[in-house]
Amino acid sequence: MSDPSDPQWDLLPDHPEPFFGLSGEYDVRDLKRSYNAFIRKFKPEKFPAEFQKIRAAYERLDDALRYGETSSPNTNTADWHFNWSEVLQGQPEPDSLTAPHQPPVNDHLSQADAEPVFSPEGQPLHERVRNEPLAELYQELKTQDDKSPYDFYALAFLSDLLERHSQSFPMWLLQGLQAHPGDPALFELLHQYFVTCESLEGLEELLVNTSRVVRSDRFYYLTENAWDRLLRHTPFQSFQHTLESCESNLLDYQVAHLLVFYIHILKAAIWKADKAWMNSKFSLIETNLVRLPPWLEYEFHFLDLMRVYQRERSSFLTGGPLRSTIDQTIQDYCIQSEQQADQSFLECQQLLVSQRNELLDEFGVNDRECETVQILWEKIADDVFERISTRPPIPATESLQQRTRRLVAQLSEKESGADYRRSLLIPRLGFVLFLTSSIMIFLLGMLFEGESINAPYLIIGCLLMFNGVAFVLSSVISEHIMRAFYISWWRKNLMQFYQSDWVPLMALAVQLNQLKEKHFKKNKAYNLDQVARYMVHDVSLYFYTTAQRLLTACE
């Protein structure tokens, strides 16, 4: 993997693989690990320009990997990186002209490498642009019979400058693709347009027109970013109608590309789509599960969890405002851009930590309706943590076992710890007294001198039954006392422990389980195994410790 401390910026935007330190066989997961290492170093709030370069390179390579497209520019398309803005510096512009839209180009190419096509007058186009009116050149190119792919690109640029039509640039590229099907440079330029253009004006019509020209499965790779924007900002019915219109124009596409597209788009669509549409798309994916690569299986598993959560959502939201905040944060993660989603998630963590008492009130132990939410939250937290964690783990001055013993000793010595020990004695003493009485009755029964030989056995049977009932009642009472004591005492103190000393919740539970029935000075810590069991099923403690983990990583 490339070293984020010394990035090779000159490799961007045209060579993302060596920039990320990737070569040979690699997949989406390898790319994401390298990308996360870079953005942990170049955070968007501190290095916005650098972050944008890294993000753009990542998106380009990620799109190519997921759809099996080549990410490297064609070696014969140096003309396409011609720097128009530099050439036009001395060109007088009409008063009404605005800066045209142009996909990213490579500014490091030399003038000789960027030599445009030969014009009828014998001069390269970039030389004529310096000396001739743009409108005349534009009209000449429009009327030219045999246009090269580069001519269509020049027309796209000039039309964007002169006509000021929002869709003039991509429409000329589409005409170029229609005249030169499969041209890699025109295709990639159109892809970059869909990636970088944020305008929604005329987007639906452009997508339909694109589907009439690019009628293979490459249509999904080409337009995916546009569908993201359309889904985010328009009613779902409009999105669905446009997508169906486009797909009706496709003639040759593979199921694999279709799966990649829908698994990507369903992450946001699940919050807006109607039930019938969702069921049909999930059915399509489930029918072709064997075709999914491992990284796509993980994405589909997340979608499947989201689908389960949608069914349980109304039950989960029955409660306080923190549940609604958590629900909105999950939506933000699915719908918003990565940077916005991370920010929303971290803001939610700060809220959960600051409202500890409200968190304890809204979530209890073994809340069944929260199981799916916890799994989803864990996956989102792991994803965000990979991007934001900047500092290496700090070695603890004490072992986890030592810290756990110190925690238990402190809680056992306090007044509430003594009250708990006394309360546990009540059912235990009751059971002992009942057992003692039973033994005495049994001994008296053995002295029974009646004629019935079954009397002692009858007494034994009754005593066994009564002792069984006493044992069950004692266990139920002890469990109730233990649960009440955990809720009123342990969980609050555990939250205080996590304010300054974060360790994995499961690891702490394992240590408590190993320390059960240990003596601490004159006191004895009872039922630590039950405390550990409650801990791992305590929803409020889970959310609190997860929040502390994320916030600690941000420091």
N, C-alpha and C positions, 0 to 999 in steps of 0.2 A: 504494500500500500504506500502511496505517495506520502511524504512528510508534510502535514499541515503547517508546521512551523516555517517552512520554506517553500511556498507554492511556486510552481512554474507558470506564472500568469501568461507568458508568451504562448502557451499551448492552447489558450482559449481564444475564440470559441470553437475552433475547427478541430481540435484534437483532445476531446474530453477523456478518452481512455488513458493515455499516459499521464494526464493531469491528475486523475484519480488513482494512478498507480495500478491500472488494470491491464492485463495482457493474458493471452492464451484463453483458456476456458474460464469464464466467470458468468455469474447470473445476476438477477435483480438484487438478491440479498447481499452479494459481495459489493455491488455498487452502493447500496444503502449504507453499509458499514463504513465505507470510505467517505461517503458524503457526510455522514453524521460526525466523523472525526474532524472534517473541515469546518463545519458550521459550529461545532463546539468552540473552535478557535476564533472564527469570524462570525460573531453574533450579529444579527441584523440591526440591533439598536446601537451597536458600537462601530460596526464596519458595514454600512448599508451598501456602498458601491461594490465592495468585495463579495458581500453576501449575494447580491444580485447576479454577479458573474458566476459564482459557484452554483447557485440555484438554477440558472438558465442552462448551464452545462449539464447539470444533473437531470433536469427534465428532458433535455434532448436525448441523452443517452438512455434514460429510463424508458422513454417512449419507444426508442429503437429496440431495446432489449425485449420489452414485453411483446412487441409485435413482430419480432424477428427481422427488423429492417437494419440496413447498414447505417452506422452513425457517422462514418467518415465521409468527407466530401469527395466527390469524383475528382480524380487527378487531372481530368481534362476540362475542368470548369473554372479555371482561374479567372476567366473573363467576368464571371458572375460576381466576383468580389471587388469589381471596379468601384472606387470611392466617388460616387456622384457628388456628394456634398462638397468635397474638396475641389472638384472640377468647376462647380457652379459658383465658387466664391466670387469670381470676377464677373459673373453674368448678371446684368441688370434684371431685376424681377419686377413684374407688374405689381401695381399697388395692392391688388386683390389677392395675390398669391400667398399661400401659407406653406409651411414646411411640409413636404410630402411624407407619407408613411413609407418606410423602407425597412425590410427585415435586416437583422444584424449582418454586417459584413466584416471581412478580415482587413483591418487597417494596416497590417504588416507586409502585405504583398507589395512588391516593387511595381513601378509604373510599367516596366516591360512585361512582367508577368500578367498584369491586368489589361493587356492590350485587347480592346473590344473588336468586334467584327469589322470587316472591310466594307466601306460604304461605296455607293456608285461613283462618287466623285474621287475615289481613290484615297481618301483620308479616313483614318480611324474615327469612329463616332465620337470618342471623347475629345478629339481635336476639333471637330466640327461644332461640338457643344460650346467650346470656348469662344467661337467666333461667329456663330450663326444664331439667329433667333430660334428660340425653342419651339415656337408655334409652327414655324416652317418645317423644322426637322420632324415634328410630330406628324404633320399632315403627310410628309413624304413617306415616312415609315408606314402610316396607315394605308396608303395607296400602293405600296410595294407588293408585287404579286407573290413572290416566294420569300417568305419570312423565315429566318432562322430562329431557333429557340431564344438566342440572345436578343433578337429584334423584338420578340414579344415581351421580354423583360424590360427593354428600353421603352417600349410603348406603355407598359404598366407604370413605370416610373414617371414618364412625361405626362401621361393622362392624369395621374394623381396630382401632379403639380399644376396642370393647366385647366383641367375640367372641374376639379374640386368635387368630384362625385365620390361618395363614400365607398362605393364598391368598384371603382374603375380599376384599381390596382389588381385585385384578385381576378376580376373578369378577364382582363388581358392575359393573365397567367393561365386561366382556364382555356381560353382560345388557343394559347400556345400548346397546352397539353392535348387539345383536340386535334391540332395539326401535327403534333409530334408526340404521339401516345408513349407514355412511359419515360419521357425525358427526365433524367434524375435531377437536373438542376432546377427546372421549372417545378417539378413535384416538391422538392425540398423547400423552395422559396414559398410555395403556397402553404406548405405545412408550417413554416415559420410565421407566415401571416396569421394563420389561425391561432398560433401560440401567443403572439405578441399583441394582436389587435384586441382592444377591450370594448370596442363599439358594438352595440346590439342592433344598430340601424341596418336594416336589410339583411341581417344574418340568416334568417330563415330561408329567404329566397336564394341566398348564396349557397347554402347547404344543399338545397334541392338541385340547383344548377350544377354543383360539384358532383352530385350523385349521377347526373346524366353524362358526365364526362369520365369520371373515375368510377367505373362500374364493378370493380373487383373488391376483394376483402381489404385492400389497402385504403379504402375509403375510411374505415374506422380509425386507422392510425393517423391519417391525414387530418381528420376533423375532430378528434376526441376532445381537445381543449375547447373548441367552440361549443360542443354539447354541454360541457361543464358550465360554461357561462349561461347558456340558454336555460338549463335546468335551474340554475341558481336565481335567475332574475325574471323568469316568465312563468305564467301559470302552467301547471303540468299538462293540461289538455292541449295547449299549444305545442309544448315540447313533444308530446306523444304523436300528435298529428304530423308534425314535421319529420320526426324520425320514421314513422311508417311510410310517409311519402318518399323519403330517401331510400329506404330499404326496398321499396317496390321497384326501384330503378336498377338495383344491383343484380347482376347476372351471374357473376362468378366469384363466390367467396367461400372461405373455409370455416368450418365450425370453430376451429381453434381461435381465430381472430375475433369471431363473434363472442366467444366466451370471455376473452380478455376484455373486450369493450364493455360487456354487460356487468361483469364482476366489478369493474372500475366504476361504472355509472350508477350501479345499484346502491352504493354506499351513501350517496346523497338522495337518490330517487326514493329510497325506502321511507323517507319522511314526507314525501309529497304525492307519491303515486297511489292510484286506487288499488284495491285488493286484487281485482281480477288481473290487472297488468302485472302486478308483483308475482302472483302465483304462476302466471305463464312463463315469466323469465326464470324464476327459481326452478320450475319444472324442466326448462330447457337445460339449465346448468346441471341439475341432478341427473338428467338422462345421459349427460356426457362427462360424468365425474372422472372416468378412467382416462380422459384426455388431458386432465389438468396437471401441469407440472407442480412440483412440491411447493414452490413459493405462491402459486395461485391457489393451492389447497388451503394454505393459511389464510389468504384473503377471503376465500369462500366461507371458511369456518367463522370468521369474524362476522360476515354477513348473516350467517345462520343464527348466530347469537343475537344479532340485532333483530332478526325476525322473531325470535322467541321473546325478546324484550318488548317488542311492539305489542304482543299479545298480553304481556303481564304489566304493561305500562300504567294502565288506569289504576290497578291495585297498588303499584309502587307509589304513585303520586298522591294517594290518599294519606295525607299527613301534613307536616309542616312545610314551610317555605324552602328549607334546605333541599328537600327532595326535588322540588321544581328547579332549583339551581343546578343540581346534579344532572337532571334530565336535559336542561338547556345546554349544559357543557358537552354532553354526549352528542347532541345535535350539532353543536358548533364544530366538534371534531370531524363529523361526517360531511358537513356542508361547506364550511369555510376553507380558505386557503390554509396551508400548513402553518404559516407564521401566525395568522390570526387565531387558528385553533389552539396552538401552543400557548398563546397569550391568554386566551379564555380559560384554558385548563389551569394555568398557574394562578390566575386570579381566583378561581374556584378553590384552589388549595389554601390560599391565604384566608379566604372567607371561612372555610371549615375549621382552620386552626383558631381563628379569632372568636368563633362561636362554639366553643367547646361544650358549654352547658346545653345549648340548643341541640347540638349533635347527639348528646347523651339522651335527651328527651325524645328525639324523633326516631332513633333506631335502638332496638333492643338486642337481646341475645337470641340467636336462632330465628331471625326474621326470614321466613321462607320466601317471601316475595322479593327479597334482595339478593338471592343467590346468583341469578343471571346478571344483575347489575354489577355485583362484585367481580365476576369474571370479566365482563366488558371493561370495567374500570381498571382492572389489573393490566389488561392488554393495552389500553390507551396510555396508562401510566408508564409502562415499560417503553412504549414507543417514544413518548415525550422525553423520558429520562435519557434515552440514548442520544437525543439531540442537545439537551441542555446541560448535562453533567460535565463540568469542566475541571473539577479538581480530583486528583487521585484519592483513593481511600486512605483515611488517616489511621495509622496503627493505634489500636487502643492501648492505654497504659495498663488496663486490667483486662484479664480474660473475661469472656462472657459469663463463665461459671462464677467467677468472683463477684462480678457486678450483680448477678442474679441472687447470690447468697446475701449480699449486702442489702439488696432491696427487700428480700423476704424477712431478714432480721429486723430491719427498720419497721416494717408493717406488723410484725409479730409482737414487737415490744410496745407498740402504741396502745392507747386505751381501747380503741375499737377492736384491735386484735385480741385483747383479753376478753371483751364482751363476746366475740365470736366463739372463742374456746369454751366459755361458760355456756353459751346457747347450745353448742353441740353436745354438751354433757347431758342435757335434759332428755332427749330421746334415747341416748345410750344408757343412762341410769334407769329409765323406765323399762327398757328391754331387759336389763340385768335383773331388776326386781321381779319382773314377770317370770323370767327363767328360773329364778330361785324359788319362787312360789310353786312353780310347776314341779320342780324336783321334789319339794316337800310333799306335795299332794301325791306324787308318784310313789314315794316311799310309804306314805300312809296306805295307799292302795295295795301295795305289796303285802301289807299286814292284814289285809281284809280276809276274814276267816269264813266268809259265806260259802255256800255250796257251789255257786257259779264259778267255774274255773276261768270264764271269759272276763270277769270283772277287771283284773289287772290290765288285760290287753285293751279293754274298752277305755280305761283311764289313760293308757299310753297313747292310744289313737287320738283321744280328745286333746291331750297335752301337746302332741305334735302339731295338730291343727291350730291350736291356740298360739303356739310359739311361732308357727309360720306366719300367721296373721300379724303377730307382734313384730316379727322381723320386717315384714313388708311395710307396716305402718311406720316403724322406726326409720326405715330407709327413705320413705316418702317425706317424712318430717325433716330428716337430715338434709335431703336434697333441696327441699324448700328453703331451709335455713341457709344452706350453702349458696343457693342462687341469689337469695335476697341480700346476703352479705357481700357477694361478688358485685352485685349491681350498686349497692350503697357505699362500698368501701374500696374494693380492689380496682375496679375500672377507673375510678377517679384518680387513684394513686398511680395507676399504670400510665395514664395520660400525663400526669406530672413527671413521671420518669422519662417519658418520650420527649418532653419539652427540651431536655438538655442531653439526652443520651440515646440516640437512635440506634437500634439493632433490628434485624428482621424479626417480625412478630412470631413467625413459626419457630425460629431459633430460640427465642425467649421462652416460648411454650414448652419446647423440648427440655430446656434446663429446669423449668419449674416441675415438670413431670418427674425428672430424675431426683429432685430434692424432696419429694414427698416424705412426710413423717420424719424429717430431720429435726434435731434439736438445735435451737439457737439460744445459747446461754441457758436461762432457766425456762424458756418458753419452747413450745412445740408447735410447728407449723403444720396444721392439719389440712388434708384434702388438696394439696397443691396440684395433684393430677386433675382434679375437677376444675380448679382454677385455670389450668392450661387448656382444658377442653372448652370452657366458656370463652376463653380468650380468642381461640381460633374461629369461633362462631359469633363473636361480638362485632356486629356491623359497624357500630359507631367507632369502636377502637380501630377497626380496619381502615375506615376512611381517614381517621385522625393520623394514624401512623403512616399511611400512604402519602398524605399531605406533607407530613414532616420530612419524609424521604425526599420528595420533590423539592421542597423549599431549601432543605439542606444542600441539595445538589446545586442550587442556584447561587449559593453564597460565595 
